[in-house]
């Protein structure tokens, strides 16, 4: 599996996009702190700011997204700051199917609600089997009122069925630091509609949505993950989530949020029993 083959995962054709250089260009900088929420940690909560098996927030303005006139000029511009705050990264392993992490009794969702937090929660859950890594974001106050294009796109995403969601949810994978084999395997940081090649499952309530991506559902993605797992202790990479704006009133796009994974030892994730309600 090489970088060009990976590029077939429904990513946008950068040759037809002007000013798209720098989309997700990896940059090293001082760690960006996550939002302090006061929510107690769980056994599967990854610690922030360590030298290894850790994470940082990302600067959304370093990633180019579709501009306001993209449907006419195909030009991308730097995103505004992320629409959501990164509030937690979770990592665990299990020998059982765990479809939705937020169904766990010790999930961030349940801990946050117990602590009195009411902000809308967006969850990106990657099932690497047996490992699971979960990015958790909270909606920033005032975003839906001040950013009408994002609000329109996000509402349609929430109202749409799973097929619709698969045609809108995009992921940018940007390698910051890794050996050349990993860089070649992952390829350039170009947005990909992940639902086109991976089986994605959605769970949604009035105050939360979780998307679980079954990486094992794609032979191509599984091959990439196999390479990454073998070198994960030395990799620093950014995962950035956004929605694809496909109509004029949904543009410009805006990054939902992202995470910088810092030298994750996936084998160090704690093994947990999967509660019955997580298996649906």
SULFEN-V523605 format. One record per pair of residues at least 24 apart in sequence whose ideal C-beta (glycine too) atoms are under 10 Angstrom apart, sorted by sequence separation. I is the first residue (numbers start at 1). J is the second residue. If there is no record, write none. Layout:
I J
I J
This chain:
31 55
32 56
33 57
58 82
60 84
88 112
101 125
112 136
120 144
169 193
170 194
171 195
194 218
197 221
198 222
236 260
237 261
31 56
32 57
57 82
87 112
100 125
168 193
169 194
170 195
236 261
237 262
30 56
31 57
32 58
99 125
101 127
108 134
112 138
167 193
169 195
235 261
236 262
237 263
29 56
32 59
98 125
107 134
109 136
166 193
168 195
169 196
171 198
194 221
235 262
236 263
237 264
57 85
58 86
99 127
108 136
166 194
167 195
235 263
236 264
29 58
57 86
98 127
107 136
108 137
166 195
167 196
232 261
234 263
235 264
29 59
56 86
57 87
87 117
97 127
104 134
108 138
165 195
166 196
211 241
233 263
27 58
55 86
98 129
101 132
164 195
166 197
169 200
232 263
233 264
27 59
57 89
87 119
97 129
98 130
101 133
102 134
122 154
163 195
166 198
231 263
232 264
233 265
29 62
55 88
56 89
88 121
90 123
94 127
96 129
101 134
162 195
166 199
169 202
228 261
232 265
233 266
24 58
55 89
85 119
87 121
95 129
96 130
98 132
100 134
102 136
120 154
166 200
232 266
233 267
27 62
54 89
84 119
88 123
90 125
91 126
93 128
94 129
95 130
101 136
165 200
229 264
232 267
233 268
26 62
55 91
84 120
93 129
94 130
98 134
166 202
228 264
232 268
25 62
84 121
91 128
93 130
94 131
165 202
187 224
229 266
24 62
25 63
48 86
53 91
84 122
92 130
93 131
94 132
120 158
162 200
185 223
186 224
228 266
229 267
23 62
24 63
25 64
83 122
92 131
93 132
162 201
165 204
185 224
22 62
23 63
24 64
48 88
91 131
92 132
162 202
171 211
185 225
22 63
23 64
24 65
48 89
91 132
92 133
161 202
185 226
186 227
225 266
22 64
23 65
46 88
47 89
90 132
91 133
92 134
160 202
162 204
169 211
171 213
182 224
185 227
186 228
21 64
45 88
46 89
90 133
91 134
184 227
185 228
20 64
44 88
45 89
46 90
89 133
90 134
158 202
165 209
169 213
19 64
20 65
44 89
45 90
46 91
89 134
90 135
124 169
126 171
157 202
159 204
166 211
182 227
20 66
42 88
44 90
45 91
46 92
88 134
89 135
90 136
158 204
165 211
181 227
182 228
185 231
17 64
41 88
43 90
44 91
45 92
88 135
89 136
124 171
157 204
194 241
19 67
37 85
39 87
42 90
44 92
87 135
88 136
158 206
179 227
182 230
189 237
17 66
18 67
35 84
36 85
39 88
41 90
43 92
44 93
86 135
87 136
88 137
162 211
178 227
181 230
182 231
186 235
189 238
191 240
35 85
37 87
42 92
86 136
87 137
88 138
178 228
181 231
182 232
34 85
35 86
36 87
37 88
84 135
85 136
86 137
87 138
158 209
173 224
186 237
189 240
191 242
193 244
18 70
34 86
35 87
84 136
85 137
86 138
157 209
179 231
182 234
183 235
17 70
23 76
33 86
34 87
35 88
84 137
85 138
175 228
178 231
182 235
191 244
12 66
19 73
20 74
22 76
32 86
34 88
83 137
84 138
85 139
178 232
183 237
18 73
19 74
20 75
21 76
23 78
34 89
82 137
84 139
85 140
154 209
173 228
179 234
182 237
17 73
18 74
19 75
20 76
22 78
23 79
83 139
84 140
85 141
178 234
179 235
17 74
18 75
19 76
20 77
44 101
83 140
177 234
178 235
16 74
17 75
18 76
19 77
82 140
177 235
178 236
17 76
81 140
84 143
176 235
177 236
178 237
44 104
83 143
175 235
176 236
177 237
13 74
45 106
82 143
83 144
175 236
176 237
12 74
14 76
42 104
44 106
81 143
174 236
175 237
176 238
191 253
42 105
43 106
44 107
45 108
80 143
174 237
175 238
12 76
42 106
44 108
83 147
173 237
174 238
41 106
42 107
173 238
174 239
40 106
42 108
45 111
80 146
172 238
173 239
174 240
41 108
80 147
83 150
172 239
173 240
42 110
83 151
126 194
139 207
171 239
172 240
39 108
42 111
171 240
172 241
39 109
41 111
80 150
84 154
124 194
138 208
170 240
171 241
172 242
37 108
39 110
40 111
83 154
127 198
170 241
171 242
39 111
40 112
126 198
127 199
136 208
169 241
170 242
39 112
169 242
170 243
37 111
38 112
39 113
40 114
127 201
136 210
168 242
169 243
170 244
37 112
39 114
40 115
125 200
168 243
169 244
170 245
39 115
125 201
134 210
168 244
38 115
39 116
167 244
168 245
203 280
37 115
38 116
39 117
55 133
125 203
134 212
165 243
168 246
38 117
167 246
201 280
37 117
55 135
57 137
123 203
132 212
68 149
37 119
133 215
168 250
170 253
172 255
35 119
121 205
131 215
174 258
176 260
120 205
123 208
124 209
125 210
126 211
127 212
128 213
129 214
170 255
176 261
177 262
178 263
120 206
121 207
122 208
123 209
124 210
125 211
126 212
127 213
128 214
129 215
157 243
170 256
172 258
174 260
176 262
177 263
46 133
120 207
121 208
122 209
123 210
124 211
125 212
126 213
127 214
128 215
129 216
156 243
157 244
169 256
171 258
44 132
46 134
119 207
120 208
121 209
122 210
123 211
124 212
125 213
126 214
127 215
128 216
44 133
45 134
118 207
119 208
120 209
121 210
122 211
123 212
124 213
125 214
126 215
127 216
153 242
154 243
44 134
117 207
127 217
153 243
156 246
45 136
153 244
156 247
150 242
153 245
128 221
129 222
150 243
152 245
153 246
156 249
157 250
113 207
128 222
131 225
153 247
156 250
112 207
113 208
126 221
150 245
152 247
155 250
109 205
112 208
129 225
149 245
153 249
154 250
39 136
128 225
152 249
153 250
109 207
128 226
131 229
149 247
151 249
152 250
153 251
37 136
39 138
109 208
126 225
149 248
151 250
152 251
153 252
157 256
103 203
108 208
128 228
149 249
150 250
153 253
154 254
37 138
100 201
102 203
107 208
109 210
128 229
131 232
148 249
149 250
150 251
153 254
34 136
35 137
99 201
100 202
101 203
148 250
149 251
150 252
154 256
34 137
35 138
100 203
102 205
107 210
149 252
150 253
151 254
66 170
99 203
135 239
137 241
149 253
150 254
35 140
65 170
135 240
147 252
149 254
150 255
102 208
133 239
135 241
150 256
65 172
102 209
103 210
147 254
64 172
102 210
63 172
101 210
100 210
102 212
63 174
99 210
100 211
101 212
143 254
62 174
100 212
99 212
126 239
58 172
98 212
76 191
99 214
124 239
58 174
97 214
124 241
139 256
140 257
58 176
139 257
122 241
137 256
138 257
137 257
135 256
136 257
137 258
135 257
137 259
135 258
136 259
135 259
64 189
66 191
134 259
63 189
65 191
133 259
135 261
64 191
63 191
133 261
133 264
124 256
124 257
131 264
133 266
122 256
124 258
132 266
122 257
124 259
131 266
130 266
131 267
133 269
130 267
131 268
132 269
128 266
131 269
130 269
131 271
132 272
128 269
130 271
132 274
27 174
29 176
24 172
26 174
28 176
23 172
24 173
25 174
26 175
27 176
28 177
24 174
26 176
23 174
24 175
25 176
26 177
26 178
10 166
10 167
26 183
84 241
12 170
82 240
83 241
11 170
82 241
83 242
10 170
11 171
82 242
83 243
11 172
79 240
9 171
11 173
25 188
26 189
79 242
9 173
24 188
25 189
23 188
24 189
23 189
24 190
106 272
6 173
22 189
23 190
24 191
23 191
104 272
107 275
104 273
106 275
20 190
84 254
87 257
89 259
91 261
104 274
105 275
20 191
83 254
84 255
86 257
88 259
89 260
103 274
104 275
107 278
80 252
82 254
83 255
84 256
85 257
86 258
89 261
103 275
105 277
17 190
79 252
80 253
81 254
82 255
83 256
84 257
86 259
91 264
93 266
101 274
103 276
104 277
105 278
14 188
71 245
78 252
79 253
80 254
81 255
82 256
83 257
84 258
86 260
91 265
93 267
98 272
103 277
104 278
63 238
65 240
70 245
71 246
77 252
79 254
80 255
82 257
89 264
91 266
93 268
94 269
98 273
99 274
103 278
11 187
14 190
62 238
66 242
70 246
71 247
72 248
76 252
77 253
79 255
81 257
82 258
93 269
94 270
95 271
96 272
98 274
102 278
103 279
11 188
13 190
14 191
63 240
65 242
68 245
71 248
76 253
78 255
79 256
91 268
92 269
93 270
94 271
95 272
96 273
97 274
98 275
100 277
101 278
103 280
6 184
9 187
11 189
12 190
62 240
65 243
66 244
67 245
70 248
91 269
92 270
93 271
94 272
95 273
96 274
99 277
100 278
6 185
8 187
11 190
12 191
53 232
59 238
63 242
65 244
66 245
69 248
71 250
79 258
90 269
91 270
92 271
93 272
94 273
95 274
96 275
99 278
100 279
3 183
4 184
5 185
6 186
7 187
11 191
12 192
52 232
53 233
56 236
58 238
60 240
65 245
66 246
68 248
70 250
71 251
92 272
94 274
96 276
98 278
99 279
100 280
3 184
6 187
7 188
9 190
10 191
11 192
12 193
52 233
55 236
58 239
70 251
94 275
97 278
98 279
99 280
2 184
3 185
5 187
6 188
10 192
11 193
52 234
54 236
56 238
58 240
60 242
69 251
70 252
92 274
96 278
97 279
1 184
2 185
3 186
4 187
7 190
9 192
10 193
11 194
68 251
69 252
70 253
96 279
97 280
1 185
3 187
4 188
6 190
8 192
9 193
10 194
55 239
66 250
67 251
68 252
94 278
1 186
2 187
3 188
7 192
9 194
10 195
11 196
66 251
67 252
68 253
94 279
1 187
6 192
10 196
11 197
65 251
66 252
67 253
9 196
10 197
65 252
66 253
8 196
9 197
10 198
65 253
66 254
8 197
9 198
64 253
65 254
63 253
65 255
6 197
64 255
63 255
62 255
60 254
61 255
60 255
63 258
59 255
60 256
62 258
58 255
60 257
60 258
58 257
59 258
57 257
58 258
57 258
58 259
59 260
56 258
57 259
58 260
56 259
57 260
55 259
56 260
55 260
56 261
54 260
55 261
56 262
54 261
55 262
28 236
53 261
54 262
9 218
53 262
54 263
55 264
26 236
52 262
53 263
54 264
9 220
26 237
27 238
51 262
52 263
53 264
8 220
9 221
26 238
50 262
51 263
52 264
53 265
25 238
46 259
49 262
50 263
52 265
53 266
6 220
24 238
48 262
53 267
5 220
6 221
9 224
24 239
46 261
53 268
24 240
46 262
52 268
53 269
6 223
23 240
1 219
5 223
6 224
46 264
1 220
5 224
1 221
1 222
2 223
3 224
1 223
46 268
1 224
46 269
1 226
34 259
44 269
1 227
44 270
43 270
32 260
42 270
44 272
31 260
43 272
42 272
24 255
29 260
31 262
12 244
28 260
24 258
26 260
